[in-house]
Amino acid sequence: VLCGSVGGYVSARIYKFCDAKAWKMNAILTATALPGTLVSIFTVLNIFLSIAGAATAVSFWVLLALFLLWTCVSAPLVFVGSFFGLKQGKIEIPSRVNQIARVVPPLPWYSSPPISFLLGGVLPFGSVCIELFFIMSALWLHQIYYVMGFLLAVLIILAATCAQVSIVMDYLQLCSEDHRWWWKSFGNCASGGVYLFGYSLWFLVSRLDLVGVLPVVVYLTYMSMISLLFGVFCGSVGFLCSFWFNQKIYAALKVD
């Protein structure tokens, strides 16, 4: 909730760098796209739980409190961050850019999606898979999780892994004369969310003993949202690190 200002600031800086004009729509989408998707999924799931009379259904007042946190705290912070981001100067390109894009030659197999996405997501997921077992055991098997300090270390390792994977994949892509790095740098690390969801399916089959369709639906819905957030986090770190890397390497070029 409180990180909305950071998201709005970064979104506004990148949006201004792209010379786009609809900055109001950018701020609105930043405030509503991801939170709105999660709130919608959670609300629909809670309606089915209430109809089925499940004990895990959330009351209307809790839903109202979450909605107010979103609309009265998170969204205004996004707008404040966007305001300060737009007030900053435009991020400068360190070298001259051609107006006509170059033709991209055939790429090697490891730099072509979806193979590059599948390869890039392995390491971010692998850096957290061991700790993930204990987290999911605490969530779904009612075990106690108390190593919060180690969890912070794992989070830092995950961010560092995403940064390194993104930079290496970006460098290989540029060596192949492919300048289209924007969405590829995001997808190379965001695919870790796909591996996380696959891991949750394995955990469901091998570790859980859920009876009935409704508990399985609840489990898959929550793990889908967690996998989505995991993928967005990894992809965002990968994109920002690739953006920084490209600025540095092109700033070092000497153009006569």
C-alpha positions as CSV (number, residue, x, y, z in Angstrom):
1,V,0.0,0.0,0.0
2,L,2.7,2.5,1.0
3,C,4.9,1.7,-2.0
4,G,2.4,3.4,-4.4
5,S,4.4,6.6,-4.4
6,V,7.5,4.7,-5.6
7,G,5.5,2.9,-8.3
8,G,4.0,6.2,-9.5
9,Y,7.4,8.0,-9.5
10,V,9.1,5.3,-11.5
11,S,6.2,4.9,-13.9
12,A,6.1,8.7,-14.5
13,R,9.9,8.9,-15.1
14,I,9.8,6.0,-17.7
15,Y,6.7,7.4,-19.3
16,K,8.3,10.8,-19.7
17,F,11.4,9.2,-21.1
18,C,9.2,7.7,-23.9
19,D,7.9,11.2,-24.8
20,A,4.3,10.1,-24.2
21,K,1.7,12.7,-23.5
22,A,-1.2,10.9,-21.8
23,W,0.4,11.2,-18.3
24,K,-3.0,11.2,-16.5
25,M,-4.0,7.9,-18.0
26,N,-0.6,6.5,-17.1
27,A,-1.0,7.5,-13.5
28,I,-4.5,6.1,-13.4
29,L,-3.4,2.7,-14.9
30,T,-0.5,2.6,-12.5
31,A,-2.9,3.0,-9.6
32,T,-5.6,0.6,-10.8
33,A,-4.2,-2.0,-13.2
34,L,-2.5,-4.5,-10.8
35,P,-4.4,-3.7,-7.6
36,G,-7.7,-3.7,-9.5
37,T,-6.9,-7.1,-11.0
38,L,-6.1,-8.6,-7.6
39,V,-9.1,-7.0,-5.9
40,S,-11.4,-8.3,-8.6
41,I,-10.1,-11.9,-8.4
42,F,-10.3,-11.8,-4.6
43,T,-13.8,-10.4,-4.6
44,V,-15.1,-13.0,-7.1
45,L,-13.5,-15.8,-5.1
46,N,-15.0,-14.4,-1.8
47,I,-18.5,-14.3,-3.4
48,F,-18.3,-18.0,-4.3
49,L,-17.0,-18.8,-0.8
50,S,-19.9,-16.9,0.8
51,I,-22.4,-18.7,-1.4
52,A,-20.9,-22.0,-0.4
53,G,-20.9,-21.1,3.3
54,A,-17.2,-21.6,3.7
55,A,-15.5,-20.5,7.0
56,T,-12.7,-18.8,5.0
57,A,-15.1,-16.3,3.4
58,V,-14.1,-12.7,4.3
59,S,-16.8,-10.4,5.7
60,F,-18.1,-7.3,3.8
61,W,-16.4,-5.0,6.3
62,V,-13.0,-6.5,5.6
63,L,-13.5,-6.1,1.9
64,L,-14.6,-2.5,2.5
65,A,-11.5,-1.8,4.5
66,L,-9.3,-3.2,1.8
67,F,-11.1,-1.2,-0.8
68,L,-10.6,2.0,1.2
69,L,-6.9,1.3,1.7
70,W,-6.6,1.0,-2.1
71,T,-8.7,4.1,-3.0
72,C,-7.8,6.4,-0.1
73,V,-4.1,5.5,0.6
74,S,-2.5,3.6,-2.3
75,A,-4.0,5.4,-5.2
76,P,-3.4,8.9,-3.9
77,L,0.2,7.9,-3.1
78,V,0.6,6.8,-6.8
79,F,-0.7,10.2,-7.9
80,V,1.8,12.0,-5.6
81,G,4.7,9.9,-6.9
82,S,3.6,10.5,-10.5
83,F,3.5,14.3,-9.8
84,F,7.1,14.4,-8.5
85,G,8.2,12.0,-11.3
86,L,6.9,14.3,-14.0
87,K,8.5,17.3,-12.3
88,Q,11.9,15.7,-12.7
89,G,14.0,16.2,-15.9
90,K,13.8,13.7,-18.7
91,I,16.2,10.9,-18.6
92,E,18.8,11.6,-21.2
93,I,20.0,9.2,-23.9
94,P,23.8,9.0,-23.7
95,S,24.4,8.4,-27.4
96,R,22.8,9.4,-30.7
97,V,19.9,7.3,-31.9
98,N,19.0,6.6,-35.5
99,Q,15.5,7.5,-36.6
100,I,15.1,4.4,-38.7
101,A,15.4,1.1,-36.8
102,R,17.9,-1.4,-38.1
103,V,16.8,-4.8,-39.5
104,V,17.2,-7.5,-36.8
105,P,19.1,-10.5,-38.2
106,P,18.1,-14.1,-37.3
107,L,18.7,-14.6,-33.6
108,P,20.4,-17.6,-31.9
109,W,18.0,-19.9,-30.2
110,Y,18.9,-18.8,-26.7
111,S,18.0,-15.1,-27.5
112,S,14.6,-15.8,-29.1
113,P,11.4,-15.9,-27.1
114,P,9.9,-18.0,-25.7
115,I,13.2,-19.9,-25.2
116,S,14.9,-16.9,-23.7
117,F,12.0,-16.4,-21.3
118,L,12.2,-20.0,-20.1
119,L,15.9,-19.8,-19.7
120,G,15.8,-16.5,-17.9
121,G,13.2,-17.5,-15.3
122,V,15.1,-20.6,-14.1
123,L,17.7,-18.8,-11.9
124,P,15.3,-16.3,-10.2
125,F,13.0,-19.2,-9.3
126,G,15.9,-21.4,-8.3
127,S,17.3,-18.7,-5.9
128,V,14.1,-18.9,-3.8
129,C,12.8,-22.5,-4.4
130,I,14.2,-23.9,-1.1
131,E,12.9,-21.1,1.0
132,L,9.6,-21.2,-0.9
133,F,9.0,-24.7,0.4
134,F,9.0,-23.5,4.0
135,I,6.8,-20.5,3.2
136,M,4.2,-22.6,1.4
137,S,4.3,-25.1,4.3
138,A,3.6,-22.2,6.7
139,L,0.7,-21.0,4.5
140,W,-1.0,-24.3,3.7
141,L,0.3,-26.8,6.2
142,H,-0.1,-24.6,9.3
143,Q,3.5,-24.7,10.2
144,I,5.3,-21.9,12.0
145,Y,7.6,-19.7,10.0
146,Y,9.9,-17.6,12.1
147,V,13.1,-16.9,10.1
148,M,12.1,-13.4,8.8
149,G,15.7,-12.2,8.8
150,F,16.7,-15.0,6.4
151,L,13.6,-14.2,4.3
152,L,15.0,-10.7,3.8
153,A,18.3,-12.1,2.7
154,V,16.5,-14.4,0.2
155,L,14.7,-11.4,-1.1
156,I,18.0,-9.5,-1.7
157,I,19.4,-12.6,-3.4
158,L,16.4,-12.8,-5.6
159,A,16.7,-9.1,-6.7
160,A,20.5,-9.6,-7.3
161,T,19.8,-12.7,-9.4
162,C,17.2,-11.0,-11.5
163,A,19.6,-8.1,-12.1
164,Q,22.4,-10.4,-13.2
165,V,20.2,-12.6,-15.4
166,S,18.6,-9.5,-17.1
167,I,22.0,-7.9,-17.8
168,V,23.5,-11.1,-19.2
169,M,20.5,-11.8,-21.4
170,D,20.5,-8.2,-22.5
171,Y,24.1,-8.3,-23.4
172,L,23.7,-11.4,-25.4
173,Q,20.7,-9.9,-27.2
174,L,22.7,-6.7,-28.1
175,C,25.6,-8.9,-29.3
176,S,23.1,-10.5,-31.7
177,E,22.2,-7.0,-33.0
178,D,18.7,-7.1,-31.6
179,H,17.8,-3.7,-30.2
180,R,14.3,-4.7,-29.0
181,W,15.3,-5.2,-25.3
182,W,12.4,-3.5,-23.5
183,W,9.8,-6.1,-23.2
184,K,12.3,-9.0,-23.5
185,S,14.2,-7.7,-20.4
186,F,10.9,-7.8,-18.5
187,G,9.9,-11.2,-19.8
188,N,13.3,-12.9,-19.2
189,C,12.8,-12.5,-15.4
190,A,9.0,-12.3,-15.2
191,S,8.8,-15.9,-16.4
192,G,9.9,-16.9,-12.9
193,G,6.2,-16.5,-12.0
194,V,5.4,-19.3,-14.4
195,Y,7.9,-21.6,-12.6
196,L,6.4,-20.6,-9.3
197,F,2.9,-21.5,-10.4
198,G,4.2,-24.9,-11.7
199,Y,5.9,-25.4,-8.3
200,S,2.5,-24.7,-6.6
201,L,0.9,-27.4,-8.8
202,W,3.6,-29.9,-7.7
203,F,3.0,-28.8,-4.1
204,L,-0.7,-29.4,-4.5
205,V,-0.3,-32.9,-5.8
206,S,2.5,-34.1,-3.6
207,R,2.1,-32.3,-0.3
208,L,-1.5,-31.3,0.2
209,D,-4.5,-33.5,0.8
210,L,-7.4,-31.2,-0.1
211,V,-10.9,-32.7,-0.2
212,G,-13.4,-31.2,-2.7
213,V,-13.3,-28.8,-5.5
214,L,-13.7,-25.6,-3.6
215,P,-10.4,-25.9,-1.5
216,V,-8.5,-26.6,-4.7
217,V,-10.0,-23.6,-6.4
218,V,-9.1,-21.4,-3.4
219,Y,-5.5,-22.7,-3.4
220,L,-5.0,-22.2,-7.2
221,T,-6.6,-18.7,-7.0
222,Y,-4.3,-17.5,-4.2
223,M,-1.2,-19.1,-5.8
224,S,-2.1,-17.5,-9.1
225,M,-2.1,-14.1,-7.5
226,I,1.2,-14.8,-5.7
227,S,2.8,-16.0,-8.9
228,L,1.5,-12.9,-10.7
229,L,3.1,-10.6,-8.1
230,F,6.3,-12.7,-8.1
231,G,6.6,-12.3,-11.9
232,V,5.9,-8.6,-11.9
233,F,8.5,-8.0,-9.2
234,C,11.2,-10.1,-11.0
235,G,10.3,-8.5,-14.4
236,S,10.4,-5.0,-13.0
237,V,13.8,-5.5,-11.4
238,G,15.1,-7.0,-14.7
239,F,13.8,-4.2,-16.8
240,L,15.2,-1.4,-14.6
241,C,18.6,-3.1,-14.4
242,S,18.7,-3.6,-18.2
243,F,17.7,0.1,-18.6
244,W,20.6,1.1,-16.3
245,F,23.0,-1.3,-18.1
246,N,22.2,0.1,-21.5
247,Q,22.7,3.6,-20.3
248,K,26.1,2.8,-18.9
249,I,27.5,0.8,-21.9
250,Y,26.3,3.4,-24.5
251,A,27.6,6.3,-22.4
252,A,31.0,4.6,-22.7
253,L,30.9,4.6,-26.5
254,K,33.2,7.1,-28.3
255,V,31.5,8.4,-31.4
256,D,33.8,10.3,-33.8
